[in-house]
Amino acid sequence: MTSDISLEDRYTVPGRHWHRLDDGRVQCDVCPRECRLHEGQRGLCFVRGRVADQVVLTTYGRSSGFCVDPIEKKPLNHFLPGSSVLSFGTAGCNLACKFCQNWDISKSREIDRLTDKAGPDDIAEAAARLGCRSVAMTYNDPVIFLEYAVDVADACRARGIRSVAVTAGYVGDAARRELFSQVDAANVDLKAFTEDFYRRVAAGHLQPVLDTLLHLRHETDVWFEITTLLIPGHNDSDAEIDAECAWIAANLGNDVPLHFTAFHPDYKMRDVPPTPPATLTRARRIALRHGLRFVYTGNVHDAEGGRTTCPGCGEVVVDRDWYVIGRYRLTDDGRCLSCGAAVPGRYDGPLGRWGARRLPVSVARSAD
């Protein structure tokens, strides 16, 4: 096989999580897929491959684009509310979700489509220049561009900028520990709560994602929230939602925010209808019955499903209209103005006023 990967390419860097096998192949250990590669082969994610007898990342410093978003769009409702976040992604993915809504990026096999280039320092400096309080690695999963993601987080931290990983949580143990030792916040996409769904619809497994959630809760200080996209007929039954909420309450506690979001037909699931708003309302009620205190709905207009209530007195302390925050009754450190109870999250100063804007930006000159 002739390799199209070269260490002479300035966007290719050695990977850190892999080992050699007795049969001459090398195994990538970044994620549970454990791709076993001959010289010149790429893994399923397409951006990691074997060259010169090692596993390398081929998209270091290359991006599919940069955009300033509201932090609530990630979604993170309890992390620097109202602030702006500089978002970016690369290409490829280590799952194969039939419903992927970023499939043109995550399933891309054309690295040349990554027309923006920016090193970690460029990104951190751009975030500071644009007034963003954080940088989000999103659109595709930062797990697969781990070395780049970690260096971006380090550069941001040096400038007082927070970092956010928007991830499916499908990651190996050592890589998991490295990634989440560097970032400040995460939203984890818990795609369903059955092994059958993960195997059939996402070409993966459920347990590694649960392991990521347990690691975040019990072994890190990372603020994290969970999102489950409810797909009609696939993961939206009362029994499955009940099981997911019971597991979260028992293993992660009742303060982890949970977002139920609406599916729309896309990629290889265009024959499945959109999620009815009533399904999200039903899921939210199930979660509340399990004692989860911060349960939200997304991708639909639902005033009640966007509110945060005080765990002490029950007052609505944050009212949201899509990504716009109206009523806001919290102190700069996240306490209810009425009773003084702390609302779990990361609060650092007054409410931001970015609103619902989405602003594409250029961070650096186009790649050569």
C-alpha positions in Angstrom: 0.0 0.0 0.0 1.3 3.5 -0.9 0.8 5.9 2.0 -0.7 9.4 1.4 0.6 10.4 4.8 4.0 12.0 5.2 5.9 13.2 8.2 7.1 16.0 5.9 3.6 17.4 6.0 3.6 20.3 8.5 0.1 19.3 9.7 1.2 15.7 10.6 2.5 15.1 14.1 3.3 11.9 16.0 0.5 10.5 18.2 1.0 9.7 21.8 -1.4 6.8 22.4 -0.5 3.7 20.4 1.6 0.5 20.7 3.2 -2.1 18.5 1.6 -5.6 18.1 3.4 -8.9 17.7 2.1 -9.4 14.2 3.8 -6.2 12.9 0.8 -3.9 13.0 0.5 -0.9 15.4 -2.6 -0.3 17.4 -4.1 3.2 18.0 -5.2 3.5 21.6 -6.9 6.9 21.4 -10.4 5.3 21.3 -12.0 1.9 22.0 -12.1 1.1 18.3 -8.4 0.2 18.7 -7.6 0.4 15.0 -4.8 -2.0 14.0 -2.8 -0.6 11.2 -0.3 -1.7 8.6 2.1 1.0 7.1 0.1 3.6 5.2 -3.3 2.7 6.6 -5.6 5.1 8.3 -8.0 4.4 11.1 -11.8 4.7 10.8 -11.6 8.3 11.9 -9.4 8.9 8.8 -7.3 11.6 10.5 -5.1 9.2 12.4 -2.9 6.7 10.5 0.4 4.8 10.4 3.5 6.3 8.9 7.2 5.5 9.6 6.1 2.7 12.0 4.1 5.0 14.3 0.6 6.4 14.6 0.3 10.1 13.6 -2.4 12.8 13.5 -2.7 14.4 10.1 -4.8 17.5 10.9 -2.8 19.3 13.5 -3.4 23.0 13.0 -6.1 22.6 10.3 -9.7 23.5 10.8 -13.0 23.4 8.9 -13.7 26.9 10.1 -14.1 29.2 13.2 -17.2 30.8 14.6 -18.2 32.8 17.6 -21.3 31.3 19.3 -23.2 31.6 22.5 -21.9 29.1 25.1 -25.5 27.9 25.5 -25.4 26.5 22.0 -22.8 23.8 23.0 -25.1 23.3 25.0 -23.7 24.5 28.3 -26.3 26.2 30.5 -24.3 26.4 33.7 -20.9 27.5 32.4 -20.1 31.2 32.1 -23.7 32.0 31.1 -24.4 34.5 28.3 -20.7 34.5 27.3 -19.3 34.0 23.8 -17.2 31.0 22.8 -14.9 30.6 19.8 -15.8 27.3 18.2 -13.8 25.2 15.8 -13.5 21.6 14.5 -11.4 19.6 12.1 -12.5 16.6 10.1 -13.3 12.9 10.7 -14.9 11.0 13.6 -14.4 7.7 15.4 -18.1 6.8 15.4 -20.4 6.3 12.4 -23.7 7.7 13.5 -26.4 7.2 10.9 -28.1 10.4 12.1 -25.0 12.7 12.2 -26.0 16.3 11.7 -22.4 17.4 11.0 -21.7 14.5 8.6 -20.1 16.8 5.9 -17.3 17.4 8.5 -17.3 14.3 10.6 -17.3 11.9 7.7 -15.1 13.9 5.4 -12.4 12.0 3.6 -11.1 15.1 1.9 -8.5 16.7 4.2 -8.0 19.4 1.6 -11.4 20.8 2.6 -9.7 22.0 5.8 -8.9 25.4 4.4 -8.3 27.3 7.6 -5.1 26.9 9.5 -4.3 28.0 13.0 -1.9 26.9 15.7 -2.9 26.7 19.3 -1.4 30.2 20.1 -3.3 31.7 17.1 -6.6 30.3 18.4 -6.0 31.5 22.0 -5.0 35.0 20.8 -8.0 35.2 18.5 -10.4 34.2 21.4 -8.9 37.0 23.5 -9.1 39.5 20.7 -12.7 38.7 20.0 -13.7 38.9 23.7 -14.5 35.1 24.0 -14.2 33.7 27.4 -13.7 30.2 26.1 -12.8 28.1 23.1 -14.9 25.1 22.1 -13.5 22.1 20.2 -16.7 21.0 18.5 -18.4 20.1 15.2 -16.4 16.9 15.2 -15.0 15.1 18.2 -11.8 16.5 19.8 -10.9 12.9 20.9 -9.6 12.2 17.4 -7.5 15.4 17.2 -6.3 14.9 20.8 -2.8 16.3 20.4 -4.1 19.5 18.8 -6.9 19.8 21.3 -4.7 19.5 24.3 -2.2 22.0 23.0 -5.1 24.4 22.2 -6.4 24.0 25.8 -2.9 24.7 27.2 -2.5 27.8 25.1 -5.9 29.1 26.2 -5.2 28.5 29.8 -2.0 30.5 29.6 -4.1 33.5 28.5 -6.9 33.1 31.0 -9.3 31.6 28.3 -11.3 28.5 29.3 -11.5 25.4 27.0 -14.5 23.3 26.2 -14.7 19.8 24.7 -18.0 18.8 22.9 -17.6 15.1 22.7 -19.3 11.7 22.3 -17.0 10.5 25.1 -15.8 7.5 23.0 -12.2 7.5 24.2 -9.6 5.1 25.6 -8.6 5.4 29.3 -5.2 7.0 28.9 -6.4 9.5 26.2 -9.4 10.2 28.3 -7.2 11.2 31.3 -5.0 13.4 29.2 -7.8 15.3 27.4 -9.9 15.9 30.5 -6.9 16.9 32.6 -6.6 20.0 30.3 -10.1 21.2 29.5 -12.4 23.2 31.8 -15.8 22.1 30.6 -17.4 19.4 28.5 -20.7 18.5 26.9 -20.9 14.7 26.5 -23.3 13.3 23.9 -24.9 10.2 25.5 -26.5 9.0 22.3 -28.8 6.4 23.8 -28.9 4.0 26.8 -28.7 0.6 25.1 -25.8 -1.3 23.7 -28.0 -2.2 20.7 -28.4 1.4 19.7 -24.7 2.1 19.9 -23.8 -1.0 17.9 -26.6 -0.7 15.3 -26.8 3.1 14.8 -23.4 4.5 15.9 -21.1 1.5 15.2 -19.8 1.8 18.8 -20.4 0.7 22.3 -22.2 2.2 25.3 -19.9 1.3 28.2 -16.9 3.5 27.2 -19.2 6.5 27.2 -20.4 5.7 30.6 -16.8 5.3 31.7 -16.1 8.8 30.5 -19.0 10.2 32.4 -17.9 8.4 35.6 -14.3 9.7 35.1 -15.5 13.2 34.7 -17.7 13.1 37.8 -15.4 11.3 40.2 -11.8 12.0 39.0 -11.8 15.5 37.5 -13.0 19.0 38.3 -14.3 19.5 34.8 -17.8 21.0 34.6 -19.8 18.8 32.3 -23.4 18.5 31.0 -25.0 15.7 29.1 -27.0 15.8 25.8 -29.3 13.0 24.5 -30.8 13.5 21.0 -34.1 11.7 21.1 -34.8 9.9 17.8 -38.4 8.6 17.3 -38.6 4.9 17.4 -34.9 4.4 18.2 -34.1 5.7 21.7 -37.2 7.6 22.9 -39.2 4.9 24.8 -40.2 5.6 28.4 -38.2 2.5 29.6 -35.0 3.7 28.0 -35.3 7.3 29.2 -36.2 6.0 32.6 -33.1 3.7 32.7 -30.8 6.6 31.6 -32.1 9.0 34.2 -31.9 6.4 36.9 -28.3 5.7 36.0 -27.4 9.4 36.0 -29.0 10.0 39.4 -27.3 7.0 41.0 -23.9 7.3 39.5 -23.4 11.0 38.7 -25.7 12.8 41.1 -28.7 15.0 40.6 -26.8 18.2 39.8 -25.5 17.2 36.4 -27.5 19.2 33.8 -29.2 16.9 31.2 -30.4 18.2 27.8 -32.9 16.3 25.7 -32.8 17.6 22.2 -35.0 17.1 19.1 -33.8 15.1 16.1 -34.3 16.2 12.5 -33.9 14.0 9.5 -30.3 14.0 8.2 -27.5 11.9 6.7 -28.6 8.2 6.5 -31.8 8.6 8.6 -33.8 10.9 6.4 -36.8 8.5 6.6 -37.2 9.1 10.3 -39.6 11.9 11.3 -38.6 14.8 13.5 -38.9 14.5 17.2 -42.3 15.8 18.5 -42.0 18.5 21.2 -44.2 16.3 23.4 -41.5 13.6 23.4 -39.0 16.1 25.0 -41.6 17.2 27.5 -42.2 13.6 28.5 -38.5 12.9 28.8 -38.0 15.9 30.9 -40.8 14.9 33.3 -39.2 11.4 33.7 -35.9 13.0 34.5 -37.4 15.3 37.1 -39.2 12.4 38.7 -35.8 10.8 39.2 -34.7 13.8 41.1 -32.5 15.4 38.4 -32.7 19.1 39.2 -31.5 20.7 35.9 -33.2 19.2 32.9 -33.5 21.1 29.6 -35.0 20.7 26.1 -33.3 21.8 22.9 -33.9 22.3 19.2 -37.5 23.3 20.0 -39.0 26.5 21.4 -39.9 25.5 25.0 -39.9 28.2 27.6 -40.3 25.8 30.5 -37.6 23.5 29.2 -35.1 26.4 29.0 -35.5 27.6 32.6 -33.1 27.1 35.5 -34.7 27.0 38.9 -33.0 27.6 42.3 -32.4 24.3 44.1 -33.1 26.1 47.4 -36.3 28.1 47.0 -37.5 27.0 43.6 -37.5 30.5 42.0 -36.7 30.8 38.3 -33.1 32.2 38.3 -32.4 32.0 34.6 -35.0 32.3 31.8 -33.9 31.5 28.3 -35.5 32.1 24.9 -33.5 29.9 22.6 -30.0 31.2 23.3 -31.1 34.6 24.7 -31.1 35.0 28.5 -33.8 37.2 29.9 -34.5 37.0 33.6 -31.3 36.4 35.5 -31.3 36.2 39.3 -27.8 35.0 40.2 -24.9 36.6 41.8 -21.5 36.8 40.1 -20.5 33.5 41.8 -23.8 31.7 41.0 -25.9 32.1 44.0 -29.7 32.8 44.0 -30.4 36.4 44.7 -33.5 35.5 46.7 -32.3 32.8 49.1 -28.5 32.6 48.6 -28.4 28.9 47.6 -25.6 28.0 45.2 -26.6 26.9 41.7 -24.1 24.2 40.5 -21.9 25.3 37.6 -19.0 27.6 36.8 -19.8 31.3 37.3 -17.3 34.0 37.2 -18.6 37.6 37.0 -21.8 39.1 35.6 -24.0 37.7 32.9 -22.6 37.9 29.4 -24.5 39.6 26.7 -23.5 37.8 23.6 -27.1 36.7 22.9 -28.0 34.4 20.0 -25.5 35.7 17.4 -23.4 33.3 15.3 -20.4 35.1 13.9 -18.1 33.3 11.4 -14.5 34.6 11.8 -11.1 34.2 10.2 -8.4 33.2 12.8 -5.5 32.9 10.4 -4.7 33.0 6.7 -5.9 30.2 4.5 -3.8 27.0 4.4 -1.3 26.8 1.5 
